[in-house]
Amino acid sequence: MKISKNTKISELIRHNEAAIEVIASINPHFNKLKNPLLRKVLAPRVTIQEAAKIGNSTTEIFLSKLREIGFETDSDESNKEIFEQVSPNTNLKSFTANREIFTLDVRPILESGKDPFGEIMEAIAKLDSLNALKIVNTFKPVPLIKILEKKGYNTLVENEGELVLTYVLKPENSQKSEKPDTSELIFYVNSDEIEKLRESFGEKITEADVREMEMPLPMMTILGETEKLKDDRALFVHHKKIPQYLLPELAERKFKTFIATVSEGNVKLLIHK
């Protein structure tokens, strides 16, 4: 099979399951691919290039490892990708110049099985032109960075041994973004009402079950599905709790969210424009 930087991880595994062990050997973070449930969620969404960024590696390392088990690549692309990881235009010293740095280590939060997104956003909300936030993790938080950059924040990622340090700055002369008004976008309904809403969309509905996913996969999965959601379709989510930190993100993107707590550990959400 011939592969490129845009080949999805799921395609690699479908062609040769030995790719799981090869990818896991690049960075321990990818051991999650050994879990069939997590693999089902992660693999179809991530390309080789994206996986390289998440795993603090380069596309060429991925390609060379995969070539060892029989995958083929175009020689031109292979040579080009070797130079993919370019040093950032701004170094850390100038990026954080004259700012006090606050540190948030999210490793204990992740190890406890919780989603650190709430703690991160609370810390970021306190930023001003005089300080910066340093997030300590073991892998590059690509989804988080995308969310922050959409909000206008500046980020810089540095590697320190096995640690990945993500620095976040609020742009100078920027106004604090107001929290979206969720009063007209979040609705709490009962189980019968949400089932009727679900039926009203007929076949124009996408389902996602995130109950057994490790943090932060539930949020990543839901946001990923909403990005693909057409205006005439809805997303029906099976969750084990009300995702409080996700609701403002959905509201900011102008999605209506209907929530029904069916029983303990069984929450349904219907999301649409």
Secondary structure, 3 states (H helix, E strand, C coil): CEECCCCEHHHHHHHCCHHHHHHHHHCHHHHHHHCHHHHHHHCCCCEHHHHHHHCCCCHHHHHHHHHCCCCEECHHHHHHHCCCCCCCCCCHHHHCCCCEEEEEECHHHHHCCCCCHHHHHHHHHCCCCCEEEEEEECCCCHHHHHHHHHCCCEEEEEEECCEEEEEEECCCCCCCCCCCCCCCCEEECCHHHHHHHHHHCCCCEEEEECCCCCCCHHHHHHHHHHHHCCCCCEEEEEECCCCCCCHHHHHHCCCEEEEEEEECCEEEEEEEC
